[in-house]
Amino acid sequence: MKITEVRVILTCPGRNYVLVKVMTDEGVYGVGDGTLNGSELAVAEAIEHCSHLLIGMDPQRIEDIWYFLYHHTYWRGGPVYAAAIGAIDIALWDIKGKLANMPVYQLLGGAARDKVLCYGHAGGRTPEEVEESVRHLQAKGYRVIRAQIGGYGGSGMVRTQPPPRASIPPTQYFEPTPYMLEHVKLFEYLRKQLGDTVELCHDVHEQLTPIQAAWLAKQLEPYRLFFLEDPLPPEQIGSFALVRQASTTPLAMGEIVHNRYDALPLLQNRWIDYLRCAPMHIGGITEMRKVAAVAETYGVQMAFHGAADLGPIAQAAAVHLDMVIPNFGVQEWVTFPQEAYEVMPGACEFRDGYAYPPERPGIGLDINEELAAKYPYQRAWMPLVRREDGTMHRY
């Protein structure tokens, strides 16, 4: 069997996605997802560049192709290439499953559990609105729920400035003190109203300095969070030691970690309890399974990133892995726009707070190229974040 074509599909059914189809000379093809929020065009170009190297190769040699793609350029690494490799890798596993007539999780050793525990997102403008949102998710069966006031930063976002022109992102202005004080009060309120049985987590979105993150983790300790996510940016990984020493609040990190080398100190030093990388963003199923095995060695559980900045195909790839890794913790879960499910039919089933992988051969999804073409790519940006005085804020 030989690879004959790698199709790159840029589409926007509700939001932007970078999809691939790896075609073969035997008519079997695989689908993958390489969406990288705000950098879709860069990933698409990287996949296009790699695609010419793959023509004529045997798609069944997944391990060899992974290392070939990683090392083919002297300037290796980076999130764009990681997402490009991840998209192709997922598609190759899809082909492998179709050839074996088995879902991917069966090829990876078979189920280690019956279903995949998920967490949903609760939010609101006030503690009362957040409580209502939490209860709404509980009614859907969620047992683990992320709670946030407002968007990225709650009342810490003091204002938003629209862009001067369409080619520049909007600017949000953030101050950490009101954000921290507000969220300590939020979790005090939620525990009083909801009791201790619901599992609550919170995402800092990397907005704090190390000492601020340590203070917040300590203040939240009485409210028994499931985890506190991304209290620091990847550039401050060494400072997780300070946050860890400050409290027993469980910590999660890894949403924008895109290689094993950045994850390694977090694991070796036991600075975190949950590693949050998405398989698609770290190089696909092949690489993520290895990283998960290292995490298991250090007692760290996996909580794969699963927000709306990836699509149903990447979500399914994560769930296939969730089914087999022994150190699975929880899976972040979102519902995609209906148009996305139509462009990528066959998505995972979700019910009563748990996800279930497709039982069809391979990943279990497809790409409707004709329909995808009806939703052209739309240029979009992540907002810029500055402090109140105008200083660029690292997040």
ZASE-901192 format. One line per 2 residues: number of its first residue (from 1); for each residue x, y, z of C-alpha. Coordinates in nm, 2 decimals, always signed. Example, Ala and Ser with C-alpha at 12.3 -4.5 7.8 and 13.67 -1.06 7.14 Angstrom:
<pts>
1	+1.23,-0.45,+0.78  +1.37,-0.11,+0.71
</pts>
This chain:
<pts>
1	+0.00,+0.00,+0.00  +0.12,+0.35,-0.08
3	+0.02,+0.70,+0.00  -0.09,+0.88,-0.32
5	-0.22,+1.22,-0.18  -0.25,+1.42,+0.13
7	-0.54,+1.66,+0.10  -0.55,+1.97,+0.32
9	-0.91,+2.10,+0.39  -0.95,+2.44,+0.55
11	-1.31,+2.50,+0.65  -1.52,+2.70,+0.89
13	-1.84,+2.53,+0.98  -1.91,+2.74,+1.29
15	-1.53,+2.80,+1.34  -1.21,+2.73,+1.16
17	-1.06,+2.38,+1.12  -0.76,+2.23,+0.95
19	-0.85,+1.88,+0.83  -0.66,+1.62,+0.63
21	-0.73,+1.32,+0.42  -0.45,+1.08,+0.36
23	-0.53,+0.88,+0.04  -0.39,+0.55,-0.07
25	-0.36,+0.35,-0.39  -0.60,+0.08,-0.25
27	-0.89,+0.32,-0.20  -0.86,+0.33,+0.18
29	-0.81,+0.68,+0.33  -0.77,+0.82,+0.67
31	-0.89,+1.15,+0.82  -0.71,+1.38,+1.07
33	-0.74,+1.72,+1.24  -0.45,+1.97,+1.28
35	-0.65,+2.28,+1.40  -0.43,+2.53,+1.58
37	-0.64,+2.83,+1.70  -0.52,+3.14,+1.52
39	-0.25,+2.96,+1.32  -0.46,+2.76,+1.08
41	-0.29,+2.88,+0.77  +0.05,+2.81,+0.90
43	-0.04,+2.45,+0.99  -0.21,+2.40,+0.65
45	+0.11,+2.51,+0.48  +0.32,+2.28,+0.70
47	+0.10,+1.99,+0.61  +0.12,+2.08,+0.24
49	+0.50,+2.09,+0.27  +0.51,+1.75,+0.44
51	+0.27,+1.59,+0.21  +0.51,+1.59,-0.08
53	+0.75,+1.38,+0.13  +0.49,+1.12,+0.20
55	+0.39,+1.03,-0.15  +0.48,+0.66,-0.22
57	+0.54,+0.58,+0.15  +0.36,+0.29,+0.32
59	+0.09,+0.44,+0.55  +0.11,+0.13,+0.77
61	+0.46,+0.24,+0.89  +0.32,+0.49,+1.14
63	+0.62,+0.49,+1.38  +0.87,+0.54,+1.10
65	+0.66,+0.81,+0.94  +0.63,+1.00,+1.27
67	+1.01,+1.02,+1.32  +1.06,+1.09,+0.95
69	+0.83,+1.39,+0.97  +0.98,+1.51,+1.30
71	+1.34,+1.49,+1.17  +1.30,+1.58,+0.81
73	+1.38,+1.94,+0.87  +1.69,+2.06,+1.06
75	+1.47,+2.32,+1.23  +1.23,+2.07,+1.40
77	+0.98,+2.12,+1.67  +0.73,+2.40,+1.75
79	+0.35,+2.39,+1.78  +0.28,+2.44,+1.41
81	+0.48,+2.13,+1.31  +0.35,+1.93,+1.61
83	-0.01,+2.00,+1.49  +0.08,+1.91,+1.13
85	+0.24,+1.58,+1.23  -0.06,+1.52,+1.47
87	-0.31,+1.56,+1.19  -0.12,+1.31,+0.96
89	-0.06,+1.07,+1.25  -0.43,+1.06,+1.34
91	-0.51,+0.99,+0.97  -0.26,+0.70,+0.96
93	-0.42,+0.54,+1.26  -0.75,+0.58,+1.09
95	-0.62,+0.39,+0.79  -0.47,+0.12,+1.02
97	-0.80,+0.07,+1.20  -0.99,+0.04,+0.87
99	-0.74,-0.22,+0.74  -0.78,-0.42,+1.06
101	-1.16,-0.36,+1.07  -1.13,-0.24,+1.43
103	-1.17,+0.09,+1.61  -0.84,+0.25,+1.70
105	-0.88,+0.19,+2.08  -0.88,-0.18,+2.01
107	-0.56,-0.16,+1.82  -0.40,+0.02,+2.11
109	-0.47,-0.27,+2.35  -0.84,-0.26,+2.40
111	-1.06,-0.09,+2.66  -0.92,-0.03,+3.01
113	-1.26,+0.12,+3.11  -1.62,+0.12,+2.99
115	-1.66,+0.49,+2.94  -1.47,+0.82,+2.95
117	-1.54,+1.06,+3.24  -1.58,+1.42,+3.10
119	-1.60,+1.77,+3.25  -1.80,+2.06,+3.11
121	-1.77,+2.44,+3.13  -1.99,+2.65,+3.37
123	-1.98,+3.02,+3.36  -2.17,+3.34,+3.44
125	-2.14,+3.70,+3.53  -2.20,+3.65,+3.90
127	-2.16,+3.36,+4.15  -2.53,+3.30,+4.13
129	-2.52,+3.27,+3.75  -2.22,+3.03,+3.78
131	-2.42,+2.82,+4.03  -2.71,+2.80,+3.79
133	-2.48,+2.70,+3.51  -2.32,+2.42,+3.73
135	-2.66,+2.29,+3.82  -2.76,+2.29,+3.45
137	-2.45,+2.07,+3.37  -2.53,+1.84,+3.67
139	-2.87,+1.78,+3.52  -2.70,+1.66,+3.21
141	-2.50,+1.41,+3.41  -2.17,+1.59,+3.45
143	-1.98,+1.50,+3.77  -1.68,+1.72,+3.71
145	-1.74,+2.09,+3.61  -1.51,+2.38,+3.54
147	-1.64,+2.70,+3.70  -1.54,+3.06,+3.58
149	-1.69,+3.40,+3.63  -1.70,+3.58,+3.30
151	-1.45,+3.50,+3.02  -1.08,+3.47,+3.05
153	-1.03,+3.65,+3.37  -1.37,+3.74,+3.50
155	-1.38,+4.08,+3.67  -1.00,+4.09,+3.61
157	-1.10,+4.20,+3.25  -1.15,+4.56,+3.32
159	-1.24,+4.66,+2.96  -1.22,+4.55,+2.60
161	-1.10,+4.77,+2.32  -1.21,+4.69,+1.96
163	-0.95,+4.66,+1.70  -0.86,+4.97,+1.49
165	-0.89,+4.75,+1.18  -0.99,+4.40,+1.09
167	-0.64,+4.27,+1.05  -0.56,+4.34,+1.42
169	-0.70,+4.14,+1.71  -0.92,+4.31,+1.97
171	-0.75,+4.40,+2.30  -0.86,+4.29,+2.65
173	-0.73,+4.47,+2.96  -0.67,+4.25,+3.26
175	-0.58,+4.31,+3.63  -0.49,+4.00,+3.84
177	-0.60,+4.13,+4.18  -0.98,+4.16,+4.12
179	-0.96,+3.83,+3.93  -0.80,+3.64,+4.22
181	-1.02,+3.79,+4.49  -1.34,+3.73,+4.29
183	-1.26,+3.36,+4.22  -1.18,+3.28,+4.58
185	-1.52,+3.42,+4.67  -1.68,+3.22,+4.39
187	-1.56,+2.88,+4.51  -1.65,+2.97,+4.87
189	-2.00,+3.04,+4.75  -2.02,+2.73,+4.53
191	-1.92,+2.50,+4.80  -2.18,+2.65,+5.04
193	-2.46,+2.62,+4.77  -2.36,+2.29,+4.61
195	-2.19,+2.09,+4.88  -1.89,+1.88,+4.86
197	-1.99,+1.60,+4.62  -1.96,+1.79,+4.29
199	-1.61,+1.80,+4.15  -1.51,+2.16,+4.07
201	-1.21,+2.28,+3.87  -1.09,+2.62,+3.75
203	-0.87,+2.75,+3.46  -0.64,+3.04,+3.53
205	-0.55,+3.06,+3.16  -0.18,+3.13,+3.25
207	-0.27,+3.49,+3.37  -0.07,+3.50,+3.69
209	+0.29,+3.54,+3.82  +0.44,+3.26,+4.02
211	+0.37,+3.42,+4.36  +0.02,+3.52,+4.26
213	-0.05,+3.16,+4.14  +0.09,+3.02,+4.47
215	-0.14,+3.26,+4.67  -0.45,+3.16,+4.47
217	-0.38,+2.79,+4.50  -0.34,+2.83,+4.88
219	-0.66,+3.04,+4.91  -0.86,+2.78,+4.71
221	-0.74,+2.49,+4.92  -1.04,+2.48,+5.16
223	-1.28,+2.44,+4.87  -1.12,+2.11,+4.74
225	-1.08,+2.17,+4.37  -1.05,+1.88,+4.14
227	-0.77,+2.08,+3.98  -0.64,+2.43,+3.92
229	-0.55,+2.45,+3.56  -0.27,+2.64,+3.39
231	-0.18,+2.87,+3.69  +0.15,+2.96,+3.50
233	+0.25,+2.99,+3.13  +0.49,+2.73,+2.99
235	+0.78,+2.98,+3.01  +0.75,+2.96,+3.39
237	+0.75,+2.58,+3.42  +1.03,+2.59,+3.68
239	+0.81,+2.81,+3.91  +0.56,+2.53,+3.95
241	+0.78,+2.42,+4.24  +0.67,+2.74,+4.42
243	+0.30,+2.68,+4.35  +0.32,+2.31,+4.45
245	+0.49,+2.39,+4.78  +0.23,+2.66,+4.87
247	-0.07,+2.42,+4.88  -0.23,+2.08,+4.83
249	-0.46,+2.21,+4.56  -0.42,+1.97,+4.27
251	-0.26,+2.13,+3.96  -0.31,+2.07,+3.59
253	-0.09,+2.20,+3.31  -0.02,+2.13,+2.94
255	-0.29,+2.28,+2.72  -0.03,+2.46,+2.51
257	+0.26,+2.22,+2.57  +0.34,+2.07,+2.23
259	+0.63,+1.83,+2.30  +0.75,+1.57,+2.55
261	+1.05,+1.77,+2.65  +0.85,+2.06,+2.80
263	+0.62,+1.81,+2.97  +0.91,+1.61,+3.12
265	+1.01,+1.84,+3.41  +0.64,+1.88,+3.52
267	+0.63,+1.50,+3.54  +0.97,+1.42,+3.69
269	+0.93,+1.68,+3.96  +0.57,+1.58,+4.03
271	+0.47,+1.94,+4.01  +0.13,+1.86,+3.86
273	-0.14,+1.60,+3.91  -0.29,+1.62,+3.56
275	-0.12,+1.67,+3.22  -0.35,+1.85,+2.98
277	-0.20,+1.82,+2.63  -0.43,+1.74,+2.34
279	-0.31,+1.44,+2.13  -0.35,+1.65,+1.81
281	-0.13,+1.93,+1.94  +0.16,+1.71,+2.06
283	+0.21,+1.51,+1.75  -0.09,+1.27,+1.74
285	-0.18,+0.94,+1.89  +0.17,+0.80,+1.85
287	+0.35,+1.06,+2.06  +0.07,+1.11,+2.31
289	+0.06,+0.75,+2.41  +0.44,+0.77,+2.49
291	+0.40,+1.09,+2.69  +0.11,+0.93,+2.88
293	+0.33,+0.63,+2.97  +0.59,+0.86,+3.11
295	+0.33,+1.04,+3.31  +0.21,+0.71,+3.45
297	+0.56,+0.64,+3.58  +0.54,+0.96,+3.79
299	+0.18,+0.92,+3.91  +0.04,+1.19,+3.69
301	-0.31,+1.14,+3.53  -0.41,+1.26,+3.18
303	-0.68,+1.52,+3.13  -0.66,+1.59,+2.75
305	-0.74,+1.94,+2.63  -1.08,+1.92,+2.46
307	-1.21,+2.28,+2.41  -1.37,+2.42,+2.10
309	-1.03,+2.49,+1.94  -1.02,+2.14,+1.81
311	-1.28,+1.95,+1.62  -1.48,+1.62,+1.64
313	-1.20,+1.42,+1.47  -0.94,+1.54,+1.72
315	-1.19,+1.48,+2.00  -1.24,+1.12,+1.89
317	-0.87,+1.06,+1.87  -0.84,+1.17,+2.24
319	-1.13,+0.95,+2.35  -0.97,+0.64,+2.18
321	-0.66,+0.71,+2.39  -0.87,+0.78,+2.70
323	-1.02,+0.43,+2.67  -0.68,+0.25,+2.69
325	-0.44,+0.45,+2.90  -0.42,+0.33,+3.26
327	-0.36,+0.68,+3.40  -0.67,+0.84,+3.25
329	-0.82,+1.11,+3.47  -1.08,+1.32,+3.29
331	-1.16,+1.45,+2.94  -1.25,+1.81,+2.87
333	-1.57,+1.81,+2.67  -1.76,+2.06,+2.45
335	-2.04,+2.04,+2.20  -1.95,+2.17,+1.85
337	-2.16,+2.37,+1.61  -2.41,+2.15,+1.43
339	-2.24,+2.24,+1.10  -1.92,+2.08,+1.22
341	-2.09,+1.75,+1.30  -2.23,+1.76,+0.94
343	-1.89,+1.82,+0.78  -1.73,+1.56,+1.01
345	-2.00,+1.30,+1.06  -1.97,+1.01,+1.30
347	-1.87,+1.19,+1.62  -1.83,+1.03,+1.96
349	-2.14,+0.97,+2.16  -2.19,+1.16,+2.49
351	-2.44,+1.08,+2.76  -2.48,+1.13,+3.13
353	-2.14,+1.29,+3.18  -1.94,+1.02,+2.98
355	-1.81,+0.99,+2.63  -1.80,+0.67,+2.42
357	-1.57,+0.62,+2.12  -1.71,+0.53,+1.78
359	-1.72,+0.15,+1.73  -1.66,+0.18,+1.36
361	-1.32,+0.09,+1.21  -1.05,+0.35,+1.26
363	-1.12,+0.68,+1.42  -1.48,+0.64,+1.32
365	-1.54,+0.98,+1.15  -1.53,+1.10,+0.80
367	-1.50,+1.44,+0.62  -1.76,+1.56,+0.38
369	-1.54,+1.76,+0.14  -1.83,+1.89,-0.07
371	-2.00,+2.03,+0.24  -1.67,+2.16,+0.39
373	-1.62,+2.37,+0.07  -1.94,+2.56,+0.15
375	-1.78,+2.69,+0.47  -1.47,+2.88,+0.36
377	-1.20,+2.97,+0.60  -1.25,+3.29,+0.80
379	-0.95,+3.48,+0.93  -0.97,+3.51,+1.31
381	-0.75,+3.60,+1.60  -0.71,+3.53,+1.96
383	-0.75,+3.86,+2.16  -0.45,+4.05,+2.28
385	-0.42,+4.09,+2.66  -0.27,+4.40,+2.82
387	-0.26,+4.54,+3.17  -0.46,+4.85,+3.25
389	-0.17,+5.08,+3.18  -0.13,+4.93,+2.83
391	+0.16,+4.69,+2.90  +0.15,+4.36,+2.70
393	+0.04,+4.09,+2.94  +0.20,+3.75,+2.92
395	-0.07,+3.48,+2.93
</pts>
